[in-house]
Amino acid sequence: MALRLSPHMTVMANAAQKAAKRLLRDFAEVEQLQVSVKGPSDFVSQADLRAEQTLKEELTKARPGYAFLMEESGASGSDNWAWRWVVDPLDGTTNFLHGMPHWAISIGLERRLPDGGSEIAAGLVYNPVVDEMFWAEKGAGAFVNERRLRVSARREISEAVFATGIPFGAVAAPKRFAFARTLSILMPQVAGIRRFGAAALDLAWVAAGRYDGYWELGIKPWDMSAGLLLVREAGGYATDPDDADPRDTGNVVAANTHLHARLRAAVVEGLHARG
């Protein structure tokens, strides 16, 4: 990157690029990976574990006092952390294991606030297969590689393409029903709905204007932390269906400024439907 990165972003980019080298090798030989099943349709591979180890080592070396929240190894470091890395070493594992080149490394950086809460200070989502690194810092804008990002400008829902995550076997029945109801509301109104299987990239693509919006229920902090900041710094909205912080509920509605309210209303209707 020719742009001058902040110290934090430099650390994040270097760690992601180092982990990506091994992930690309594993992706080229994916049939040889050992895979474990965490739950129905929920897998972890040697690639996930090795990438997480590399990321933790690199981030710790650069910022030894920072805590971690990671998909595979959970929380570590001080409970009274001032800074915390929120890391998904391989978002889109199922895509990866099926040889689909749509997966990413996601790194978010949280800062503790004086009131005891936290904010996302920086975020990075990197797809090594196409060498696209989406990154943002609070108050400084969002970028992909060296290009500034802006959410789409579409105003008409009939022209919109939304992304989502379709619930799989481990998802509780109420969430499956809420998703189906929201889908039935939106399908007649929009130009298209996509399910590509990597939440971090879905959010990054909203920031890039490729999608006009995205919603999903019940995802984890490491799936969304970096992507939420990307959308906001690209000029969009990223909330939960009740307009609160998605990190508190796991439910995400992200879109450009013109369509966020319409998408959020459909998700709320789906959540409140009975049948």
Backbone bond lengths (Angstrom), bond angles and torsions (degrees), N, CA, C in turn:
res aa  C-N    CA-C-N  psi(-1)  N-CA   C-N-CA  omega(-1)  CA-C   N-CA-C  phi
1 M - - - 1.460 - - 1.529 110.32 -
2 A 1.323 116.38 133.02 1.459 119.96 177.73 1.523 111.22 -83.42
3 L 1.334 116.99 -23.68 1.456 119.38 178.24 1.520 110.07 -63.35
4 R 1.304 115.25 146.37 1.460 119.79 179.16 1.526 109.07 -81.69
5 L 1.325 116.53 114.22 1.450 121.50 -177.27 1.523 110.46 -89.99
6 S 1.321 115.66 150.61 1.457 120.98 174.38 1.526 109.21 -68.81
7 P 1.332 118.09 164.03 1.471 119.59 176.84 1.527 113.04 -55.85
8 H 1.334 117.91 -44.02 1.458 119.86 178.88 1.523 111.54 -61.39
9 M 1.314 117.37 -46.84 1.450 120.10 -177.51 1.521 111.60 -67.25
10 T 1.316 116.72 -34.08 1.466 119.95 175.88 1.518 110.73 -62.15
11 V 1.320 116.94 -43.73 1.467 121.46 177.35 1.531 110.58 -60.40
12 M 1.332 116.79 -45.77 1.457 121.16 -178.09 1.530 111.23 -64.91
13 A 1.323 116.90 -44.66 1.467 120.86 -178.65 1.529 110.95 -64.65
14 N 1.329 117.24 -43.10 1.466 120.11 179.69 1.521 111.60 -63.48
15 A 1.342 116.80 -42.57 1.460 120.50 179.23 1.522 110.92 -63.94
16 A 1.332 117.44 -44.00 1.464 120.96 -179.67 1.521 111.09 -63.78
17 Q 1.310 117.38 -41.54 1.463 119.62 -178.79 1.518 111.75 -67.85
18 K 1.321 117.24 -34.85 1.463 119.03 177.81 1.531 110.58 -68.30
19 A 1.330 117.65 -44.86 1.460 120.59 178.36 1.524 110.99 -64.45
20 A 1.325 117.01 -33.37 1.460 121.38 -177.27 1.524 112.20 -64.97
21 K 1.317 118.09 -33.05 1.470 120.43 -178.84 1.517 111.07 -59.76
22 R 1.336 117.20 -45.06 1.460 119.76 179.36 1.529 111.21 -72.03
23 L 1.335 116.88 -37.21 1.457 119.64 177.95 1.521 111.47 -60.72
24 L 1.317 117.24 -39.97 1.463 119.94 178.70 1.516 111.51 -65.57
25 R 1.330 117.22 -38.14 1.466 119.54 175.72 1.528 110.89 -64.19
26 D 1.337 115.86 -43.90 1.458 119.67 178.49 1.528 111.10 -63.90
27 F 1.327 117.18 -37.85 1.463 121.02 -179.80 1.518 111.26 -64.17
28 A 1.329 116.35 -33.86 1.464 120.44 178.73 1.529 111.99 -72.37
29 E 1.335 117.01 -18.66 1.465 121.68 -179.31 1.523 110.12 -127.59
30 V 1.318 116.02 40.48 1.464 121.29 -169.38 1.524 112.78 -61.81
31 E 1.318 117.47 -28.67 1.472 119.79 -178.39 1.521 112.57 -68.56
32 Q 1.328 118.02 -14.08 1.465 121.64 -179.66 1.530 113.20 -95.16
33 L 1.325 117.92 -3.89 1.460 120.84 -177.19 1.523 111.55 -74.36
34 Q 1.324 115.88 143.86 1.456 121.05 169.87 1.521 108.42 -82.94
35 V 1.334 115.42 134.29 1.468 121.47 -175.80 1.517 109.29 -126.03
36 S 1.329 115.98 134.85 1.463 122.14 174.87 1.522 108.77 -112.75
37 V 1.334 115.57 153.70 1.454 121.41 179.68 1.521 108.44 -103.70
38 K 1.358 116.73 118.69 1.460 121.12 177.39 1.521 111.48 -85.20
39 G 1.311 116.62 -27.63 1.465 122.78 -178.97 1.507 107.61 -176.03
40 P 1.336 118.55 -178.19 1.460 120.41 178.97 1.526 111.82 -56.35
41 S 1.322 116.46 121.82 1.471 122.62 179.25 1.526 112.55 59.77
42 D 1.336 117.41 26.83 1.463 122.34 -178.41 1.517 108.12 -130.33
43 F 1.333 116.45 111.28 1.456 121.30 -169.89 1.533 111.01 -121.19
44 V 1.337 114.68 154.87 1.456 121.08 169.89 1.522 107.50 -134.87
45 S 1.304 116.58 135.57 1.457 121.45 -177.30 1.518 110.40 -116.68
46 Q 1.337 114.59 170.73 1.457 119.51 172.66 1.525 110.97 -56.34
47 A 1.327 115.88 -33.58 1.466 119.91 -178.65 1.525 111.15 -63.23
48 D 1.353 117.10 -45.41 1.474 120.48 177.22 1.521 111.00 -56.36
49 L 1.345 115.36 -48.33 1.452 120.82 -173.64 1.526 111.76 -67.34
50 R 1.330 116.40 -41.57 1.466 119.15 179.45 1.524 111.17 -68.12
51 A 1.331 116.55 -39.93 1.471 119.17 178.82 1.520 110.77 -64.58
52 E 1.343 116.97 -41.29 1.459 119.57 179.21 1.522 111.09 -63.22
53 Q 1.321 116.55 -40.64 1.460 119.34 179.05 1.531 110.85 -62.90
54 T 1.324 116.64 -44.43 1.471 120.29 179.08 1.524 111.24 -61.09
55 L 1.335 116.44 -45.60 1.458 120.26 -179.41 1.526 111.03 -62.72
56 K 1.317 116.67 -43.10 1.463 119.35 -179.21 1.523 110.86 -64.49
57 E 1.323 116.99 -42.01 1.459 120.49 179.42 1.528 111.35 -63.46
58 E 1.324 116.71 -44.78 1.462 120.11 -176.86 1.530 111.65 -69.61
59 L 1.316 116.94 -42.97 1.463 119.95 -179.64 1.527 111.48 -68.89
60 T 1.345 116.88 -36.96 1.461 120.37 178.21 1.522 111.38 -67.23
61 K 1.324 115.53 -39.90 1.458 119.92 179.38 1.531 110.46 -61.20
62 A 1.318 116.83 -39.06 1.463 120.54 -177.56 1.524 113.32 -81.85
63 R 1.344 116.58 -33.28 1.470 121.56 -178.10 1.532 108.69 -137.51
64 P 1.335 117.34 78.32 1.465 120.98 -170.75 1.520 115.53 -64.41
65 G 1.321 119.74 -19.69 1.454 120.51 -177.73 1.516 114.81 -92.49
66 Y 1.325 117.79 -1.37 1.464 120.24 -174.26 1.533 110.93 -83.62
67 A 1.316 116.03 145.16 1.465 121.74 176.60 1.530 109.96 -84.83
68 F 1.346 115.19 173.27 1.462 121.49 -178.86 1.520 111.03 -133.86
69 L 1.321 115.68 146.98 1.456 123.90 161.99 1.520 105.26 -132.02
70 M 1.352 116.17 110.43 1.455 121.49 -172.37 1.526 109.76 -125.04
71 E 1.337 115.55 150.12 1.463 119.20 -174.12 1.517 112.32 -60.53
72 E 1.313 117.93 -46.14 1.461 119.92 -172.76 1.527 113.57 -87.90
73 S 1.327 117.86 -38.34 1.469 120.04 -174.46 1.523 113.73 -103.34
74 G 1.332 117.84 -3.38 1.463 120.87 175.07 1.513 113.47 77.14
75 A 1.331 115.13 -152.17 1.466 121.65 -176.19 1.518 110.62 -88.15
76 S 1.329 116.04 144.31 1.460 121.43 175.01 1.519 108.63 -153.12
77 G 1.325 115.99 161.51 1.451 121.23 -176.79 1.518 110.91 95.45
78 S 1.310 116.57 -174.24 1.454 122.14 -175.82 1.529 111.67 -66.46
79 D 1.342 115.58 140.86 1.467 119.97 173.14 1.526 111.30 -68.58
80 N 1.315 116.50 -21.56 1.464 121.56 -179.68 1.523 111.44 -101.32
81 W 1.323 115.69 39.44 1.457 120.67 -175.44 1.531 111.39 -62.36
82 A 1.321 114.45 147.23 1.462 121.21 171.48 1.526 110.75 -95.14
83 W 1.343 115.56 -30.44 1.458 122.48 177.86 1.530 107.90 -133.98
84 R 1.330 116.35 143.30 1.468 119.62 179.87 1.531 110.28 -144.44
85 W 1.338 114.82 132.19 1.457 121.56 172.99 1.536 108.91 -83.42
86 V 1.323 116.93 134.51 1.466 123.03 176.43 1.528 106.44 -119.24
87 V 1.344 116.57 111.28 1.465 120.49 -162.33 1.518 112.22 -128.47
88 D 1.320 115.37 129.65 1.462 122.28 164.66 1.525 106.45 -112.99
89 P 1.338 117.82 109.73 1.464 119.45 -174.70 1.518 113.58 -70.20
90 L 1.347 116.12 -23.53 1.463 120.08 -179.72 1.523 108.27 -153.41
91 D 1.318 115.60 90.86 1.462 120.61 177.18 1.520 107.79 -86.49
92 G 1.328 115.91 123.77 1.461 120.53 -173.08 1.517 111.67 99.33
93 T 1.341 116.35 37.85 1.465 120.31 -177.79 1.527 112.15 -58.23
94 T 1.327 117.97 -41.18 1.466 120.03 -179.53 1.521 110.70 -62.68
95 N 1.331 117.56 -41.57 1.468 119.97 174.21 1.521 110.61 -58.45
96 F 1.323 115.61 -48.02 1.474 122.02 -179.23 1.525 110.65 -55.31
97 L 1.334 116.80 -48.15 1.462 121.23 -175.74 1.527 112.69 -69.92
98 H 1.339 116.91 -19.86 1.460 121.01 176.72 1.527 112.70 -97.90
99 G 1.330 116.45 9.21 1.458 119.89 177.80 1.513 114.65 75.38
100 M 1.338 117.31 18.38 1.466 120.83 179.10 1.533 109.07 -90.96
101 P 1.325 118.69 126.70 1.473 121.21 -173.15 1.515 113.94 -82.53
102 H 1.329 115.82 47.12 1.468 119.89 179.55 1.525 107.96 -131.58
103 W 1.328 115.50 85.09 1.455 123.10 -178.92 1.530 107.35 -155.98
104 A 1.313 115.79 165.06 1.469 117.65 -172.12 1.514 111.49 -156.80
105 I 1.314 114.51 162.29 1.464 124.32 166.88 1.530 106.87 -96.96
106 S 1.323 116.84 133.07 1.465 120.77 179.14 1.525 109.76 -124.23
107 I 1.324 116.50 127.15 1.461 122.78 178.32 1.524 108.69 -130.18
108 G 1.312 116.72 118.77 1.460 121.87 172.20 1.522 109.48 -111.05
109 L 1.314 116.24 151.65 1.464 121.54 176.97 1.517 108.43 -123.74
110 E 1.338 116.31 117.74 1.455 122.59 179.53 1.525 110.43 -99.98
111 R 1.332 114.82 142.90 1.460 122.08 176.84 1.524 108.79 -117.67
112 R 1.339 117.09 131.00 1.464 121.10 177.48 1.525 109.99 -71.93
113 L 1.333 116.02 136.39 1.462 122.17 179.04 1.525 110.66 -98.00
114 P 1.323 117.89 159.66 1.478 120.05 -178.81 1.525 114.05 -58.28
115 D 1.346 118.18 -28.18 1.465 120.18 -179.14 1.526 112.84 -82.50
116 G 1.342 117.22 2.37 1.455 121.22 179.41 1.506 114.35 96.56
117 G 1.321 117.30 -13.71 1.457 120.81 175.13 1.521 110.71 -79.43
118 S 1.310 116.52 -166.56 1.463 120.17 179.43 1.516 109.32 -147.45
119 E 1.319 115.35 160.24 1.458 121.91 174.41 1.520 108.94 -132.05
120 I 1.323 115.46 157.82 1.461 120.61 176.90 1.522 107.43 -85.84
121 A 1.307 116.34 115.08 1.463 121.17 -175.71 1.520 112.45 -90.57
122 A 1.337 116.94 -29.68 1.463 120.86 -178.00 1.516 108.69 -156.39
123 G 1.323 115.87 152.71 1.457 120.04 179.18 1.515 111.20 -150.52
124 L 1.332 114.79 147.78 1.468 121.08 -179.89 1.524 108.49 -143.40
125 V 1.321 116.67 133.57 1.459 123.21 174.34 1.529 106.70 -129.66
126 Y 1.338 116.78 119.94 1.466 120.88 -173.12 1.516 110.31 -123.65
127 N 1.345 116.16 120.76 1.459 122.44 171.21 1.523 108.17 -101.24
128 P 1.339 118.02 101.80 1.461 119.99 -174.31 1.522 113.57 -67.71
129 V 1.341 118.09 -27.20 1.469 120.33 -175.54 1.525 110.68 -61.00
130 V 1.321 116.98 -39.73 1.471 120.82 179.66 1.527 111.46 -107.54
131 D 1.335 116.91 4.76 1.466 123.60 178.62 1.531 111.66 54.50
132 E 1.342 115.66 47.33 1.459 120.83 174.27 1.519 108.94 -109.03
133 M 1.317 115.74 117.86 1.455 121.51 177.34 1.528 108.71 -112.02
134 F 1.326 115.34 110.29 1.455 122.44 176.15 1.527 107.53 -91.31
135 W 1.324 117.61 133.23 1.460 119.21 -176.56 1.529 110.80 -151.90
136 A 1.310 114.74 151.52 1.461 120.35 -178.49 1.519 109.38 -156.12
137 E 1.330 115.01 150.17 1.458 122.07 169.26 1.528 108.08 -127.86
138 K 1.307 115.59 145.74 1.463 120.01 -175.75 1.524 110.44 -57.89
139 G 1.321 115.59 124.51 1.451 121.39 178.57 1.510 115.37 83.51
140 A 1.339 117.83 -0.33 1.464 120.27 -174.36 1.519 113.45 -118.89
141 G 1.335 118.21 4.09 1.459 120.24 179.14 1.509 113.07 90.58
142 A 1.342 115.09 173.44 1.459 122.89 -179.49 1.527 109.39 -122.92
143 F 1.328 115.74 148.18 1.459 121.12 -174.29 1.526 109.69 -142.11
144 V 1.339 116.36 156.15 1.451 122.20 162.30 1.522 106.30 -120.21
145 N 1.317 116.89 118.92 1.458 123.06 -170.07 1.537 108.17 52.23
146 E 1.326 118.95 -110.26 1.471 119.40 -178.22 1.531 112.65 -108.36
147 R 1.323 117.57 6.15 1.465 120.71 -174.65 1.521 111.24 -102.76
148 R 1.326 116.52 132.96 1.464 122.28 178.50 1.528 109.76 -68.07
149 L 1.318 116.09 141.41 1.462 121.47 -179.44 1.521 110.97 -104.82
150 R 1.346 114.43 145.48 1.461 122.15 169.53 1.526 107.69 -138.96
151 V 1.322 115.29 140.76 1.464 118.75 174.66 1.526 108.98 -63.71
152 S 1.332 116.11 165.49 1.458 120.19 -178.52 1.522 110.89 -65.49
153 A 1.325 115.50 162.86 1.462 121.15 -179.51 1.530 112.13 -106.68
154 R 1.320 117.54 8.30 1.465 119.57 -176.68 1.525 111.32 -64.68
155 R 1.325 114.71 137.98 1.456 120.92 -179.46 1.525 112.27 -108.45
156 E 1.316 117.49 -27.06 1.459 121.65 -174.10 1.520 110.11 -93.31
157 I 1.330 115.79 126.28 1.463 119.04 -179.18 1.527 110.85 -65.85
158 S 1.326 117.27 -25.22 1.465 120.57 178.70 1.526 112.31 -66.68
159 E 1.333 117.20 -17.70 1.466 121.62 178.43 1.519 112.64 -101.24
160 A 1.329 117.04 -0.79 1.462 120.92 -170.55 1.524 112.46 -85.66
161 V 1.322 114.63 145.65 1.464 122.58 168.17 1.526 107.09 -114.97
162 F 1.325 115.99 120.92 1.452 122.09 179.43 1.526 109.89 -108.56
163 A 1.321 115.07 151.98 1.465 121.91 173.52 1.518 108.88 -110.05
164 T 1.322 115.44 157.13 1.461 120.04 178.66 1.526 109.22 -155.30
165 G 1.325 115.01 175.61 1.458 121.58 172.23 1.521 108.37 -119.75
166 I 1.311 117.22 122.09 1.462 121.00 -178.20 1.525 108.43 -82.60
167 P 1.333 118.59 127.96 1.471 120.39 -179.88 1.525 111.88 -59.54
168 F 1.344 115.67 142.73 1.469 120.22 176.67 1.521 109.39 -111.49
169 G 1.326 116.48 -167.39 1.460 121.64 -167.45 1.516 115.86 -58.73
170 A 1.342 118.06 -31.04 1.462 120.33 -175.74 1.527 113.00 -80.96
171 V 1.327 117.13 -8.81 1.469 120.70 -175.51 1.525 109.78 -80.23
172 A 1.338 115.76 135.36 1.467 120.68 -178.18 1.522 111.31 -63.42
173 A 1.329 115.46 152.07 1.460 121.74 -175.82 1.522 113.73 -56.49
174 P 1.349 120.10 -41.46 1.477 118.32 179.82 1.525 113.39 -59.39
175 K 1.336 117.35 -38.21 1.461 119.57 178.21 1.528 110.81 -70.30
176 R 1.324 117.33 -36.35 1.464 119.54 177.18 1.527 110.50 -63.44
177 F 1.321 116.26 -41.42 1.457 119.68 179.38 1.523 110.76 -67.30
178 A 1.332 117.33 -41.76 1.465 120.70 178.94 1.519 110.55 -60.56
179 F 1.326 116.76 -41.61 1.461 120.19 178.09 1.533 110.58 -62.39
180 A 1.323 116.50 -46.64 1.469 119.98 -177.81 1.525 111.14 -61.65
181 R 1.337 116.20 -39.65 1.455 120.21 179.81 1.529 110.39 -66.84
182 T 1.333 117.99 -44.22 1.464 120.64 178.02 1.523 110.65 -61.56
183 L 1.325 116.47 -42.52 1.465 120.61 179.34 1.520 110.95 -60.62
184 S 1.326 116.85 -41.77 1.460 119.98 -179.25 1.523 111.93 -67.01
185 I 1.335 116.59 -29.14 1.462 120.66 177.13 1.525 110.67 -72.29
186 L 1.334 116.22 -43.75 1.460 120.41 -172.10 1.526 113.76 -81.21
187 M 1.315 118.18 -36.34 1.465 120.04 -171.99 1.526 113.94 -52.93
188 P 1.332 119.83 -42.52 1.467 118.26 -179.85 1.528 113.82 -71.94
189 Q 1.329 116.96 -11.92 1.468 119.86 -172.22 1.524 113.87 -100.58
190 V 1.340 118.23 -22.24 1.470 120.69 -165.90 1.522 112.26 -111.61
191 A 1.341 114.90 168.99 1.461 120.50 177.45 1.518 112.19 -79.12
192 G 1.333 117.43 -23.80 1.457 119.43 179.72 1.515 111.85 177.80
193 I 1.326 115.09 155.69 1.462 122.66 174.80 1.523 107.19 -130.06
194 R 1.309 116.45 132.42 1.465 122.37 -175.48 1.523 110.45 -120.32
195 R 1.347 115.40 147.42 1.463 121.95 174.12 1.518 107.16 -133.75
196 F 1.344 116.42 98.29 1.462 120.99 -175.42 1.527 113.18 -100.48
197 G 1.337 118.33 -12.73 1.449 119.34 167.72 1.509 117.64 91.46
198 A 1.329 118.58 21.56 1.469 121.04 176.25 1.526 107.55 -148.77
199 A 1.325 116.69 102.01 1.467 121.28 -173.33 1.520 112.29 -59.65
200 A 1.328 117.63 -40.75 1.459 120.15 -178.68 1.523 110.93 -60.87
201 L 1.333 116.76 -41.35 1.460 120.00 177.97 1.517 111.83 -72.28
202 D 1.330 118.00 -33.82 1.463 119.79 175.01 1.528 110.48 -56.51
203 L 1.321 116.55 -47.28 1.458 120.60 179.12 1.530 111.43 -65.99
204 A 1.317 116.76 -40.91 1.467 120.04 178.25 1.524 110.68 -62.14
205 W 1.333 116.53 -36.62 1.467 120.01 -179.28 1.525 111.28 -73.87
206 V 1.334 118.05 -28.70 1.468 119.32 171.02 1.531 108.80 -63.76
207 A 1.325 116.39 -45.36 1.468 120.16 178.42 1.522 111.74 -59.06
208 A 1.327 116.40 -34.48 1.466 121.22 -178.43 1.519 113.15 -83.14
209 G 1.352 118.08 -4.66 1.452 121.12 -179.13 1.512 114.16 80.81
210 R 1.332 117.86 8.01 1.465 120.08 178.77 1.523 110.44 -76.29
211 Y 1.304 115.83 -39.71 1.462 121.86 167.89 1.523 107.75 -104.44
212 D 1.333 115.02 150.71 1.460 119.81 174.81 1.522 111.67 -88.74
213 G 1.328 116.77 -16.37 1.457 120.65 178.16 1.513 110.27 -173.54
214 Y 1.323 114.69 169.99 1.470 121.91 -178.33 1.513 108.23 -154.67
215 W 1.338 115.92 139.80 1.465 119.61 172.05 1.516 109.63 -139.51
216 E 1.320 115.05 148.90 1.468 121.24 174.80 1.522 108.57 -161.52
217 L 1.319 115.48 147.93 1.460 121.81 -179.09 1.521 109.88 -110.76
218 G 1.329 115.87 138.70 1.461 120.97 169.96 1.510 115.33 74.97
219 I 1.332 118.18 37.01 1.463 118.84 175.69 1.532 109.65 -99.35
220 K 1.312 116.14 170.09 1.465 122.31 -170.35 1.533 111.62 -98.98
221 P 1.333 116.82 161.57 1.481 119.22 -179.65 1.524 113.29 -55.92
222 W 1.332 117.33 -38.46 1.465 119.57 -178.15 1.529 111.80 -70.20
223 D 1.335 118.16 -21.60 1.459 120.72 176.15 1.528 112.11 -72.80
224 M 1.332 116.59 -28.41 1.457 119.66 -165.82 1.519 115.99 -119.45
225 S 1.332 119.48 -22.62 1.467 119.97 -167.26 1.524 112.87 -55.16
226 A 1.316 116.97 -50.12 1.467 119.59 179.97 1.518 110.87 -66.06
227 G 1.330 117.01 -42.26 1.452 120.89 -176.10 1.510 113.98 -66.75
228 L 1.336 117.38 -35.83 1.461 119.77 177.83 1.524 110.91 -58.43
229 L 1.336 115.78 -44.96 1.465 119.32 -179.76 1.525 111.00 -66.29
230 L 1.323 117.15 -38.94 1.468 120.18 178.10 1.526 111.10 -56.42
231 V 1.338 116.14 -47.96 1.467 119.80 -178.79 1.527 110.51 -62.17
232 R 1.317 116.77 -46.95 1.467 120.04 -177.33 1.521 111.72 -64.26
233 E 1.325 116.73 -42.23 1.462 119.52 -179.16 1.527 112.41 -73.35
234 A 1.341 116.87 -16.40 1.470 120.74 174.84 1.526 111.76 -90.33
235 G 1.339 116.81 4.71 1.449 120.74 175.07 1.508 115.52 97.90
236 G 1.339 118.00 9.11 1.452 121.19 -179.90 1.510 112.89 -102.60
237 Y 1.324 115.11 -177.27 1.456 122.53 176.37 1.520 108.86 -111.51
238 A 1.319 115.74 140.92 1.470 121.56 175.73 1.518 107.39 -140.76
239 T 1.341 116.17 105.41 1.453 122.94 -176.53 1.524 108.83 -134.28
240 D 1.332 116.61 -176.97 1.452 118.69 165.36 1.530 107.36 -94.83
241 P 1.341 119.47 176.49 1.469 119.62 -176.58 1.522 114.37 -59.47
242 D 1.337 117.59 -24.19 1.465 121.08 178.59 1.522 112.68 -95.08
243 D 1.340 116.08 14.49 1.464 123.15 177.69 1.526 112.44 71.01
244 A 1.319 117.15 22.49 1.464 122.25 177.57 1.536 109.42 -103.66
245 D 1.336 115.98 -170.86 1.465 121.78 -177.62 1.531 109.32 -78.17
246 P 1.327 118.99 121.38 1.463 120.77 179.56 1.531 113.85 -61.05
247 R 1.331 116.81 -23.34 1.465 118.70 179.76 1.525 111.76 -66.08
248 D 1.334 117.01 -21.35 1.463 120.51 -179.96 1.527 112.84 -84.72
249 T 1.336 117.45 -22.89 1.465 120.64 -174.32 1.524 113.92 -119.61
250 G 1.317 117.06 -22.16 1.460 120.20 -175.80 1.519 113.99 82.13
251 N 1.333 117.28 2.26 1.464 121.72 -179.61 1.526 109.30 -107.94
252 V 1.322 117.30 130.31 1.456 122.11 -170.91 1.522 110.99 -124.69
253 V 1.321 115.58 134.25 1.466 122.63 167.92 1.528 106.05 -131.53
254 A 1.330 116.74 115.26 1.461 121.84 -178.41 1.523 108.70 -128.01
255 A 1.315 116.43 138.19 1.466 119.74 -178.67 1.514 109.84 -167.76
256 N 1.337 114.78 174.84 1.455 118.48 173.39 1.532 109.36 -72.20
257 T 1.309 116.29 172.21 1.463 120.07 -172.93 1.527 112.73 -65.99
258 H 1.321 117.65 -26.88 1.458 121.01 -176.46 1.530 112.63 -80.98
259 L 1.315 118.08 -28.73 1.460 121.19 -170.75 1.524 114.07 -111.98
260 H 1.323 117.14 -6.63 1.461 119.19 -176.55 1.522 111.64 -60.13
261 A 1.312 117.54 -45.70 1.467 120.20 -177.66 1.527 111.38 -63.27
262 R 1.334 117.57 -39.46 1.460 120.66 179.90 1.529 110.75 -66.40
263 L 1.327 116.32 -43.31 1.460 119.69 179.41 1.517 110.72 -67.09
264 R 1.317 117.16 -42.23 1.465 120.77 179.80 1.528 111.03 -62.47
265 A 1.316 117.39 -39.85 1.466 120.65 179.40 1.531 111.34 -62.84
266 A 1.326 116.70 -38.71 1.461 119.83 178.66 1.529 111.34 -66.94
267 V 1.341 116.40 -39.03 1.465 119.86 179.02 1.522 110.42 -67.91
268 V 1.329 117.16 -41.09 1.460 120.56 177.36 1.519 110.14 -61.86
269 E 1.323 118.38 -43.81 1.462 120.91 178.96 1.530 110.92 -60.80
270 G 1.334 115.95 -39.86 1.454 119.76 177.59 1.517 112.62 -64.59
271 L 1.326 116.75 -40.47 1.461 121.32 -179.97 1.525 112.07 -67.67
272 H 1.312 116.79 -32.55 1.465 120.34 -174.99 1.522 112.98 -94.49
273 A 1.327 116.83 -4.86 1.463 119.94 -179.03 1.518 110.59 -67.58
274 R 1.286 116.36 151.08 1.453 121.86 176.58 1.520 108.83 -125.80
275 G 1.327 116.34 143.30 1.440 118.33 178.82 1.506 110.57 167.27
